[in-house]
Amino acid sequence: MSEKHHIIQVWFFVGVLLLVYGFLILASGLAEWSHPPDIVLAELHAPVWWGALMLVLGLIYCIKFLPDRKA
Amino acid sequence: MTAMMAWTVPTTLVHLSAVDLGIIAFYFALVLGIGFYLKRFANTGEDFFLAGREMTAWVAGLAFVSANLGSLELLGWAGSAYQYGILAAHWYWIGAIPAMVFLGIVMMPFYYISKTHSVPGYLQLRYGSATSALSAVTFAIMTILMSGVNMYAMAVVMKVVLGWNINFSIWVSSLTVGIYVASGGLFSAIFNEVLQFFLIWFGALLIPILGLIETGGWKGMVARIQQNFPGQDYTHAWSTLGRFQDNPMGMHWTGIVFGLGAVQAMGYWTTDFLVVQRVLSAKDIRSAKMAPIIGSFFKMAVPLIVILPGLLGLAVLPMHLVPASSLQPGQYSYNEVLPLMLARYCGPGLLGLGITALVAGFMAGMAGNVSAFATVWTYDIYRPFLRKTAPDQHYVSMGRWCTLIGLIVSIGTAYLAMGFASIMDYVQALFGFFIAPLFGTVLLGMLWKRVSRAAGFCGLLAGTLSSVTMFTLMKLDHRWVAIFALSPKAQGLAQDMYQALWACVTCVVVTVLVTLVTKPRPDEELKGLVYALTEVAQEGHTSFLHRPLFWGITALVILAVLQIIFW
């Protein structure tokens, strides 16, 4: 993104955000698996598959846009 | 922090768990960290106010659409969808896509080639300082008021969902925004907007997915709405617009096509500096043309996470929401439909994500407004009228300070927004005041070289004054609604559309009349500013897949298909 300034690309920060949130949400979903919260459609365990999706995407972004240390 | 949060109202929708608080805290830490990291790169005026003009088309495009996708959008339009049905989607489709494509294909070359730093900056070059000053001052007022709306939206979420102290929510978030925008300028604002874009999609997309599972799909949702609200049509976008009384908005198709599509949307997306500033940060003219077109594809999809939750609220919520103005204890207002849906489907973790998405949207909305305010104040008011010659560093310093001052002033305006039935009525009224006439002035200036300086100023002033007058008259005496909005049944948004239409028409008529009796500027002074005297680089050598025009047409075709599907 930045030719003049060599700024870390925003996509890397997006990856970090998704990675951390994906991990937290997935872990939370697994922890409550046997006693889901009192919400509609709790039996679908949305935090598990949604958290996993975010985790995978975050990992991909982090690896693909990892800052170049030589820059 | 925990002690301050503990001030709660007796009944709240949800209580946050430790993981939710961790998600929210991480977001604040991340944006502050990015702000401090970017401070070292925002040294010159071009860096601070225009992000160094080095953003790619994708970053500029996402920031462009994200600057408009704050909490205000999420809460306001979800509330409007509950109130008016799928008609609210017009603000994302005909009320956005043609204007975004028009900006990319037709108008962006003028902004970019003239190397202006802002829309008032273009008016300075085209019409002179009087028109520029009028536009800059009205824009500054509008951004401050809009910042207040964002704060109000934030306070609503925190109050309804968590029972947090309103002052706590406003001050902590404002302080965070102030620190990171004052540090990194437009760099910070754009980075945060891209982050927020992802957050909003991941935080809000589960609501329509789970909502449609609960209702058994679109048909099941429609059946439930008809059962809950018999006699009202909430799910057809065009077929009920033949008569004012046939739809919940009290709208006629002429208001949507001409008021919204041709004036309000064109005005907002092509002349509101808040969004145009993001495109001006693009690294070259092709990126600048592509950015709004890339944004248009995402904009078309936003009803999925904004309008659909509002419709699902009509189908599944056990209570009927009411206008904020007639709220009784134990009731919820239209603007609270999204938090209610969030609480319905999201438990620990996902709830924190949804709340963070709303907080991020709020903060991005604030950041967008204050960064645009800082630019217009510094470059279009302070520099030309208060201190013409100063080192570049002085203006950067002024930009940092007025970022903080703008935030403080806008806190006071948050309470203005509370008197409106729907947040979006308030916002559209503001756009009608300032943006609709500005569109007439900018467009005529770009396309007709004969328009004189005096004509530009008189047209803009007449359009703005006529808009404020119409708004005041309609609020004071309902009989004026039948005159300006063509029907006494026209509701708030419908009134706004016709107000914008007539304001733009007034601007254009006055501009044309004054032009005919005043002396035009010499051609030499207008090179790079008007269509007839500007050389725009041709793209004959590039493949059609790299041409903005191809993608612009593709966006319009998809838009047409959507209209047919939801007719």
Interface residues (C-beta under 8 A of the other chain):
Chain A: M1 S2 E3 K4 H5 I7 I8 V10 F13 V14 V16 L17 L18 V20 Y21 L24 I25 A27 S28 G29 E32 P36 P37 I39 V40 L41 A42 L44 A46 P47 W50 G51 M54
Chain B: S17 V19 G22 I23 F26 Y27 L30 I34 Y37 L38 F41 D47 G52 E54 M55 T56 V59 F187 I190 F191 V194 L195 F198 L199 F202 L206 L210 I213 E214 K283 V316 A343 R344 Y345 C346 G347 P348 G349 L350 G352 L353
